[in-house]
Protein backbone atom coordinates (compact mmCIF):
# COMPACT_ATOMS: atom_id res chain seq x y z
CA UNK A 1 0.00 0.00 0.00
CA UNK A 2 2.84 2.37 0.81
CA UNK A 3 4.14 2.27 -2.77
CA UNK A 4 0.75 3.53 -4.02
CA UNK A 5 0.89 6.47 -1.63
CA UNK A 6 4.49 7.26 -2.53
CA UNK A 7 3.62 7.10 -6.24
CA UNK A 8 0.67 9.46 -5.75
CA UNK A 9 2.82 11.94 -3.83
CA UNK A 10 5.50 11.83 -6.54
CA UNK A 11 2.89 12.50 -9.23
CA UNK A 12 1.33 15.31 -7.18
CA UNK A 13 4.77 16.88 -6.76
CA UNK A 14 5.80 16.49 -10.42
CA UNK A 15 2.52 17.40 -12.10
CA UNK A 16 1.13 20.03 -9.75
CA UNK A 17 3.27 21.39 -6.93
CA UNK A 18 6.57 21.87 -8.76
CA UNK A 19 5.01 23.70 -11.71
CA UNK A 20 2.95 26.21 -9.73
CA UNK A 21 3.89 29.15 -7.55
CA UNK A 22 1.17 29.81 -5.06
CA UNK A 23 0.45 33.31 -3.82
CA UNK A 24 -1.76 32.19 -0.95
CA UNK A 25 -3.05 29.17 0.88
CA UNK A 26 -6.43 29.64 -0.80
CA UNK A 27 -4.83 29.56 -4.25
CA UNK A 28 -2.81 26.45 -3.36
CA UNK A 29 -5.91 24.75 -2.00
CA UNK A 30 -7.89 25.51 -5.17
CA UNK A 31 -5.16 24.34 -7.56
CA UNK A 32 -4.37 21.17 -5.61
CA UNK A 33 -8.07 20.37 -5.27
CA UNK A 34 -8.51 20.72 -9.05
CA UNK A 35 -5.52 18.45 -9.61
CA UNK A 36 -7.01 15.81 -7.31
CA UNK A 37 -10.31 15.95 -9.24
CA UNK A 38 -8.42 15.57 -12.51
CA UNK A 39 -6.34 12.72 -11.07
CA UNK A 40 -9.44 10.81 -9.97
CA UNK A 41 -11.72 11.48 -12.94
CA UNK A 42 -9.56 11.98 -16.06
CA UNK A 43 -6.04 10.63 -15.56
CA UNK A 44 -5.70 6.96 -16.50
CA UNK A 45 -3.77 4.53 -14.31
CA UNK A 46 -2.18 1.23 -15.27
CA UNK A 47 -3.22 -0.27 -11.93
CA UNK A 48 -6.89 0.40 -12.71
CA UNK A 49 -6.98 -1.19 -16.17
CA UNK A 50 -6.09 2.15 -17.78
CA UNK A 51 -9.20 3.84 -16.42
CA UNK A 52 -9.40 6.82 -14.10
CA UNK A 53 -10.00 5.71 -10.49
CA UNK A 54 -13.60 6.98 -10.42
CA UNK A 55 -14.45 5.08 -13.61
CA UNK A 56 -12.71 1.94 -12.33
CA UNK A 57 -14.63 2.11 -9.06
CA UNK A 58 -17.91 2.44 -10.97
CA UNK A 59 -16.93 -0.52 -13.18
CA UNK A 60 -16.27 -2.64 -10.09
CA UNK A 61 -19.50 -1.53 -8.44
CA UNK A 62 -21.62 -2.45 -11.46
CA UNK A 63 -19.81 -5.67 -12.37
CA UNK A 64 -19.43 -7.00 -8.83
CA UNK A 65 -15.76 -7.78 -9.50
CA UNK A 66 -13.38 -7.73 -6.59
CA UNK A 67 -9.82 -6.49 -6.53
CA UNK A 68 -6.99 -8.12 -4.64
CA UNK A 69 -5.01 -5.22 -3.22
CA UNK A 70 -1.66 -5.94 -1.61
CA UNK A 71 -1.45 -4.35 1.81
VEXDREN-2710 file (C-alpha; in Angstrom, 1 decimal):
% VEXDREN-2710
k/r/px/py/pz
1/UNK/0.0/0.0/0.0
2/UNK/2.8/2.4/0.8
3/UNK/4.1/2.3/-2.8
4/UNK/0.8/3.5/-4.0
5/UNK/0.9/6.5/-1.6
6/UNK/4.5/7.3/-2.5
7/UNK/3.6/7.1/-6.2
8/UNK/0.7/9.5/-5.8
9/UNK/2.8/11.9/-3.8
10/UNK/5.5/11.8/-6.5
11/UNK/2.9/12.5/-9.2
12/UNK/1.3/15.3/-7.2
13/UNK/4.8/16.9/-6.8
14/UNK/5.8/16.5/-10.4
15/UNK/2.5/17.4/-12.1
16/UNK/1.1/20.0/-9.8
17/UNK/3.3/21.4/-6.9
18/UNK/6.6/21.9/-8.8
19/UNK/5.0/23.7/-11.7
20/UNK/3.0/26.2/-9.7
21/UNK/3.9/29.2/-7.6
22/UNK/1.2/29.8/-5.1
23/UNK/0.5/33.3/-3.8
24/UNK/-1.8/32.2/-1.0
25/UNK/-3.1/29.2/0.9
26/UNK/-6.4/29.6/-0.8
27/UNK/-4.8/29.6/-4.2
28/UNK/-2.8/26.5/-3.4
29/UNK/-5.9/24.8/-2.0
30/UNK/-7.9/25.5/-5.2
31/UNK/-5.2/24.3/-7.6
32/UNK/-4.4/21.2/-5.6
33/UNK/-8.1/20.4/-5.3
34/UNK/-8.5/20.7/-9.1
35/UNK/-5.5/18.5/-9.6
36/UNK/-7.0/15.8/-7.3
37/UNK/-10.3/16.0/-9.2
38/UNK/-8.4/15.6/-12.5
39/UNK/-6.3/12.7/-11.1
40/UNK/-9.4/10.8/-10.0
41/UNK/-11.7/11.5/-12.9
42/UNK/-9.6/12.0/-16.1
43/UNK/-6.0/10.6/-15.6
44/UNK/-5.7/7.0/-16.5
45/UNK/-3.8/4.5/-14.3
46/UNK/-2.2/1.2/-15.3
47/UNK/-3.2/-0.3/-11.9
48/UNK/-6.9/0.4/-12.7
49/UNK/-7.0/-1.2/-16.2
50/UNK/-6.1/2.1/-17.8
51/UNK/-9.2/3.8/-16.4
52/UNK/-9.4/6.8/-14.1
53/UNK/-10.0/5.7/-10.5
54/UNK/-13.6/7.0/-10.4
55/UNK/-14.5/5.1/-13.6
56/UNK/-12.7/1.9/-12.3
57/UNK/-14.6/2.1/-9.1
58/UNK/-17.9/2.4/-11.0
59/UNK/-16.9/-0.5/-13.2
60/UNK/-16.3/-2.6/-10.1
61/UNK/-19.5/-1.5/-8.4
62/UNK/-21.6/-2.4/-11.5
63/UNK/-19.8/-5.7/-12.4
64/UNK/-19.4/-7.0/-8.8
65/UNK/-15.8/-7.8/-9.5
66/UNK/-13.4/-7.7/-6.6
67/UNK/-9.8/-6.5/-6.5
68/UNK/-7.0/-8.1/-4.6
69/UNK/-5.0/-5.2/-3.2
70/UNK/-1.7/-5.9/-1.6
71/UNK/-1.5/-4.4/1.8
END
